[in-house]
Amino acid sequence: MNLHLLAGIAVLLILVAVSAYREALRNEPIRRSRTQAGRLPPADEVE
């Protein structure tokens, strides 16, 4: 295969992966805050 063609395909795959990652982060913050809150013990048990 031509090296330029291979490099172009690699760049396109990276762009698709970054786009999917950014889209996932855009939908994630609500779930992430719930999981972080779930990891912490309730305030009554801490005292």
Secondary structure as GFF3:
##gff-version 3
##sequence-region A 1 47
A	DSSP	alpha_helix	3	27	.	.	.	ID=ss1
A	DSSP	alpha_helix	29	39	.	.	.	ID=ss2
A	DSSP	alpha_helix	43	46	.	.	.	ID=ss3
###
